[in-house]
Amino acid sequence: MLSINDFNHLKLLYDQFLKFNQHIKSLIENGDWEAVDLAIQEKEKLQRRILSFEKPHIEDIKKIKELDEFRKKLIKLEIENIELVKSLKSNILKEISSVKLAKKILNTYEPSSNKIISTFEIKDE
């Protein structure tokens, strides 16, 4: 069984993890990718601390409804952030594809170099 100190410590770690996830989500939405990288590094350190604390107590944690629900909430937030990044990635890939297609269309009859001279004469008839 978890002591009250262990319970409070774990709850504090979970709360910090929750705040990191919310912060990372807002950074992603604002497009601040350098700050996202730093925040993810800090979140991963916190995650390692949580996992090392949980490991010997996992069965007790699962029996405590409040902690178990908090863990599920954290998992849900992680999944939401992952889905947000996936949707952004998908949108960016679509945009890149359309830019590549536009370039191909624009360059279709343009010579790749100004030095190329056509051997055909095109005349308006």
C-alpha positions as CSV (number, residue, x, y, z in Angstrom):
1,M,0.0,0.0,0.0
2,L,1.2,3.5,-0.8
3,S,2.0,5.8,2.1
4,I,0.4,9.2,2.1
5,N,3.8,10.7,1.2
6,D,4.1,8.4,-1.8
7,F,0.6,9.2,-2.8
8,N,1.2,13.0,-2.6
9,H,4.5,12.7,-4.4
10,L,3.1,10.7,-7.2
11,K,0.1,13.0,-7.5
12,L,2.5,16.0,-7.7
13,L,4.5,14.3,-10.5
14,Y,1.3,13.5,-12.4
15,D,0.2,17.1,-12.0
16,Q,3.5,18.4,-13.4
17,F,3.2,15.9,-16.3
18,L,-0.3,17.2,-17.0
19,K,1.0,20.8,-17.1
20,F,3.8,19.8,-19.4
21,N,1.4,18.2,-21.8
22,Q,-0.8,21.2,-21.9
23,H,2.1,23.5,-22.4
24,I,3.5,21.4,-25.2
25,K,0.1,21.4,-26.9
26,S,-0.1,25.2,-26.8
27,L,3.5,25.5,-28.1
28,I,2.5,23.1,-31.0
29,E,-0.6,25.1,-31.8
30,N,1.5,28.3,-31.8
31,G,4.2,26.7,-34.0
32,D,7.0,27.4,-31.6
33,W,9.0,24.2,-32.5
34,E,12.2,25.1,-30.7
35,A,10.4,25.5,-27.5
36,V,8.5,22.3,-28.2
37,D,11.8,20.4,-28.5
38,L,13.0,21.8,-25.1
39,A,9.7,21.1,-23.4
40,I,9.6,17.5,-24.7
41,Q,13.1,16.9,-23.3
42,E,12.0,18.1,-19.9
43,K,8.8,16.1,-20.1
44,E,10.7,13.0,-20.9
45,K,12.9,13.5,-17.8
46,L,9.8,13.9,-15.7
47,Q,8.3,10.8,-17.4
48,R,11.4,8.7,-16.4
49,R,11.0,9.9,-12.8
50,I,7.4,8.9,-12.8
51,L,8.1,5.5,-14.3
52,S,10.9,4.8,-11.9
53,F,8.6,5.7,-9.0
54,E,5.6,3.8,-10.4
55,K,7.5,0.6,-11.2
56,P,7.6,-0.9,-7.7
57,H,4.1,0.4,-6.8
58,I,2.1,-0.1,-10.0
59,E,-0.3,-2.6,-8.5
60,D,-1.1,-0.3,-5.6
61,I,-1.5,2.6,-7.9
62,K,-4.0,0.8,-10.1
63,K,-6.1,0.0,-6.9
64,I,-6.3,3.7,-6.0
65,K,-9.1,5.1,-8.2
66,E,-7.9,8.7,-8.1
67,L,-4.4,7.9,-9.2
68,D,-5.6,5.4,-11.8
69,E,-8.0,7.9,-13.3
70,F,-5.2,10.6,-13.3
71,R,-2.9,8.2,-15.2
72,K,-5.6,7.5,-17.8
73,K,-6.2,11.2,-18.2
74,L,-2.4,11.7,-18.8
75,I,-2.4,8.9,-21.4
76,K,-5.4,10.5,-23.2
77,L,-3.6,13.9,-23.3
78,E,-0.5,12.3,-24.7
79,I,-2.6,10.6,-27.4
80,E,-4.3,14.0,-28.2
81,N,-0.9,15.6,-28.7
82,I,0.3,12.8,-30.9
83,E,-2.9,13.1,-33.0
84,L,-2.4,16.9,-33.3
85,V,1.2,16.4,-34.5
86,K,0.0,13.8,-37.0
87,S,-2.7,16.0,-38.4
88,L,-0.2,18.9,-38.8
89,K,2.3,16.6,-40.5
90,S,-0.5,15.4,-42.9
91,N,-1.4,19.0,-43.7
92,I,2.2,19.9,-44.3
93,L,2.7,16.9,-46.6
94,K,-0.3,17.9,-48.6
95,E,1.0,21.4,-48.9
96,I,4.4,20.3,-50.0
97,S,2.9,18.0,-52.6
98,S,0.8,20.8,-54.0
99,V,3.9,23.1,-54.1
100,K,5.9,20.4,-55.9
101,L,3.1,19.9,-58.4
102,A,2.8,23.6,-59.0
103,K,6.6,23.8,-59.7
104,K,6.3,20.9,-62.2
105,I,3.4,22.6,-64.0
106,L,5.2,26.0,-64.1
107,N,8.4,24.5,-65.3
108,T,6.9,22.2,-67.9
109,Y,7.9,24.3,-71.0
110,E,10.6,26.4,-69.4
111,P,14.1,25.4,-70.3
112,S,16.2,24.3,-67.3
113,S,18.9,26.7,-68.4
114,N,18.9,30.0,-70.3
115,K,21.6,28.6,-72.6
116,I,19.4,26.0,-74.1
117,I,18.1,26.9,-77.5
118,S,15.3,25.0,-79.1
119,T,16.0,23.4,-82.5
120,F,12.5,23.9,-83.5
121,E,11.0,27.1,-84.6
122,I,7.5,27.7,-83.4
123,K,5.5,30.0,-85.6
124,D,2.0,31.3,-85.2
125,E,0.0,30.1,-88.2
